[in-house]
Structure formats: C-alpha cells, structure tokens
Amino acid sequence: MTGSRPEDGCVFCNRLHCDDREHYVLHRGRHWYILLNLYPYNSGHLLLVSNRHQPVLSSCTAEEIAEMGPLLHLMEKALMETYHPDGINCGYNGGASAGAGVPEHLHLHMLPRWSGDTNFMSTIGRTRVMPQTLDQSYDRLLPVIGRLAQEKP
C-alpha cells in the first residue's frame, strides 16, 4: 500500500495482482475491479478501475463498456444497502485538467452522499473527518458486494 513515498509504476496497475484485503479491492470482474478510494471524500467512496492501462472512457472496448454498467449498478446497490445515503455521486475525471488524480488510468468514482455532508472542516479547513476507517468500510462492504455479485441484476 502507499505510504509516505510514492509507489513505483501505476497505482492501479499495481492492484491488478495484489492482496485484495491489504489494498482494499472488493470485487474483480473480467475487465474492471472495485476498490475503496484511499483518499475518500466520504466513507464508502468506491472506485471502478479498468484492468487495462487506458486514459479515458472512449478508449474502452465494447466488452469493457458492457461490463461497466452492471458493476456500477452493483456498486450503487451496495452503497445504498450499506450506508443508506440520501444520494449518490458517480463520475470520472477524464484527464489531469478535469481533476483526475491518476489521469493515465481510467477509473470511475461512486460515493454515498447525505444532505448537509459538506461542513466547515472540508469546505474551509480543507480537512476531512471520516467517521469510519478504510478497514471498517471494507469489512462492511465486502460481504454485501460479494452477495450482490452472485445475484442476477
């Protein structure tokens, strides 16, 4: 996992073959995997990451696009069941100028949102207060995602 020094290579390519628990990988599909964001906006902030090192959505194959929808559906259902949010944010930032933290490797964000979840600490203080650790989020989401992945959409 990342520490005080940057990882060698692409952080997402490095997660293609890793210890899933150690790196918060929750599910692996054929073309994508789901993991917790290491720098979450809220507890339960998920990423859907392409298995292929590609920069933007338009680089995806038809098979990758076909798998993306059901995985986003699974992620939303898992967040709704686990966290009972008021809403969901979902999207991606295509390129560094659009705000992508890892612009060379396509990944989509999905996170639960609650009315009034922006506050002084994040807006003015530029600090986030997380009510849950990544380990706690992982332990809550893993069984739900595992069960939902076995169900037919």
MARFI-597852 format. One line per 4 residues: number of its first residue (from 1); their letters; for each residue z, x, y of C-alpha. Coordinates in nm, 4 decimals. Layout:
<atoms>
NUM	a	Z X Y; ...
</atoms>
This chain:
<atoms>
1	mtgs	0.0000 0.0000 0.0000; -0.0465 0.1116 0.3565; 0.2376 0.2959 0.5187; 0.2639 0.4986 0.8337
5	rped	-0.0589 0.6878 0.7595; -0.3981 0.5157 0.7280; -0.5469 0.4701 0.3832; -0.8453 0.6725 0.2737
9	gcvf	-1.1582 0.4593 0.2466; -1.1882 0.0855 0.2951; -0.8608 -0.1053 0.2658; -1.0398 -0.3977 0.0967
13	cnrl	-1.2478 -0.1851 -0.1427; -0.9225 -0.0123 -0.2401; -0.7884 -0.3537 -0.3539; -1.0755 -0.4181 -0.5969
17	hcdd	-0.8837 -0.2353 -0.8710; -0.5151 -0.2178 -0.7939; -0.1767 -0.3503 -0.8942; -0.2102 -0.7096 -0.7743
21	rehy	0.1602 -0.7647 -0.7049; 0.2026 -0.4378 -0.5179; -0.0924 -0.5227 -0.2929; -0.0309 -0.8999 -0.2707
25	vlhr	-0.3509 -1.0050 -0.4489; -0.3032 -1.3684 -0.5516; -0.6298 -1.4500 -0.7296; -0.9537 -1.2809 -0.8353
29	grhw	-1.2821 -1.4643 -0.8596; -1.6228 -1.3357 -0.9576; -1.7304 -1.2420 -0.6017; -1.4091 -1.2768 -0.3964
33	yill	-1.0368 -1.2210 -0.4155; -0.7464 -1.3828 -0.2319; -0.4574 -1.1834 -0.0903; -0.1858 -1.2075 0.1694
37	nlyp	-0.2595 -1.0583 0.5092; -0.0374 -0.7518 0.5544; -0.0143 -0.8303 0.9271; 0.0233 -1.2095 0.9206
41	ynsg	0.0204 -1.4455 1.2151; 0.2367 -1.6880 1.0141; 0.3949 -1.6882 0.6691; 0.1264 -1.7739 0.4159
45	hlll	-0.1577 -1.6086 0.6109; -0.4242 -1.5611 0.3426; -0.7439 -1.3605 0.3285; -1.0508 -1.4340 0.1194
49	vsnr	-1.2175 -1.0952 0.0707; -1.5654 -1.0186 -0.0584; -1.5757 -0.7927 -0.3632; -1.8807 -0.6315 -0.2075
53	hqpv	-1.8598 -0.3997 0.0925; -2.0645 -0.6020 0.3405; -2.0032 -0.6764 0.7071; -2.0999 -1.0392 0.7763
57	lssc	-2.1445 -1.3785 0.6161; -2.5238 -1.3604 0.6442; -2.5121 -1.0614 0.4046; -2.3826 -1.2837 0.1241
61	taee	-2.5899 -1.3841 -0.1752; -2.6325 -1.7478 -0.2753; -2.3853 -1.6903 -0.5615; -2.1243 -1.5494 -0.3231
65	iaem	-2.1661 -1.8446 -0.0870; -2.1400 -2.0885 -0.3795; -1.8065 -1.9404 -0.4896; -1.6648 -1.9224 -0.1365
69	gpll	-1.6330 -2.2995 -0.0857; -1.4210 -2.3715 -0.3940; -1.1965 -2.0722 -0.3169; -1.1413 -2.1874 0.0416
73	hlme	-1.0628 -2.5328 -0.0990; -0.8113 -2.3767 -0.3392; -0.6510 -2.1763 -0.0562; -0.6135 -2.4822 0.1655
77	kalm	-0.4633 -2.6910 -0.1151; -0.2189 -2.4115 -0.1979; -0.1093 -2.3723 0.1649; -0.0682 -2.7479 0.2107
81	etyh	0.1375 -2.7805 -0.1073; 0.3483 -2.4707 -0.0500; 0.4130 -2.4828 0.3252; 0.3411 -2.8450 0.4339
85	pdgi	0.1868 -2.7332 0.7642; 0.0683 -2.9631 1.0426; -0.2723 -2.7943 1.0335; -0.4803 -2.5038 0.9024
89	ncgy	-0.6771 -2.2315 1.0799; -0.9719 -2.0885 0.8890; -1.2404 -1.8476 1.0028; -1.3735 -1.4987 1.0199
93	ngga	-1.4478 -1.2449 1.2890; -1.7994 -1.1054 1.2449; -1.7862 -0.7552 1.3901; -1.5437 -0.5491 1.5932
97	saga	-1.6371 -0.7172 1.9209; -1.5428 -1.0517 1.7613; -1.1962 -0.9190 1.6765; -1.2417 -0.8048 1.3169
101	gvpe	-0.9736 -0.5559 1.2177; -1.1931 -0.4306 0.9316; -1.5418 -0.5091 1.0652; -1.7342 -0.3372 0.7874
105	hlhl	-1.5892 -0.5546 0.5052; -1.6276 -0.9329 0.5149; -1.3046 -1.1304 0.4908; -1.2037 -1.4795 0.5984
109	hmlp	-0.8623 -1.5827 0.7281; -0.6762 -1.9011 0.6414; -0.3296 -1.9720 0.7671; -0.0917 -2.2628 0.7991
113	rwsg	-0.0071 -2.3854 1.1480; 0.2669 -2.6055 1.2886; 0.2904 -2.7890 1.6174; 0.4602 -2.5532 1.8616
117	dtnf	0.4348 -2.2435 1.6400; 0.3423 -2.0268 1.9385; 0.6505 -1.9149 2.1218; 0.7848 -1.6653 2.3718
121	msti	0.8081 -1.3832 2.1172; 0.4403 -1.3935 2.0177; 0.2915 -1.5054 2.3488; 0.4866 -1.2932 2.5966
125	grtr	0.6754 -1.0424 2.3852; 0.3761 -0.9547 2.1633; 0.6157 -0.9669 1.8687; 0.6001 -1.1914 1.5651
129	vmpq	0.9081 -1.3246 1.3954; 0.8335 -1.4081 1.0330; 1.0669 -1.6478 0.8511; 0.9533 -1.5051 0.5167
133	tldq	0.8775 -1.1593 0.3789; 0.5417 -1.0858 0.2156; 0.7203 -1.0700 -0.1214; 0.8684 -1.4160 -0.0661
137	sydr	0.5304 -1.5577 0.0396; 0.3655 -1.4010 -0.2652; 0.6276 -1.5438 -0.5008; 0.5870 -1.8924 -0.3505
141	llpv	0.2066 -1.8947 -0.3510; 0.1266 -1.7162 -0.6795; 0.2238 -1.9970 -0.9199; 0.0634 -2.2646 -0.7018
145	igrl	-0.2653 -2.0749 -0.6703; -0.2587 -1.9946 -1.0424; -0.2146 -2.3617 -1.1339; -0.4749 -2.4860 -0.8841
149	aqek	-0.7273 -2.2252 -1.0040; -0.7011 -2.3765 -1.3544; -0.7663 -2.7307 -1.2286; -1.1151 -2.8681 -1.1689
153	p	-1.1841 -2.9344 -0.7961
</atoms>
